[in-house]
């Protein structure tokens, strides 16, 4: 996990990068279930999945982090 900031808005996101070479069989299913669960769950205790994209090398998941001070 990495903390990243969107340039246009300055919002903070948690970015999870998964190397495609590591996604074989069972691991791929687990990642897809995790992605779907983040899309389906609507809870203030679970981060919301806002973006998910792929490159040739990796898959990325970005979750918006809403910090309360």
Order of alpha helices (4+ residues) and beta strands (2+ residues): beta-beta-alpha-beta-beta
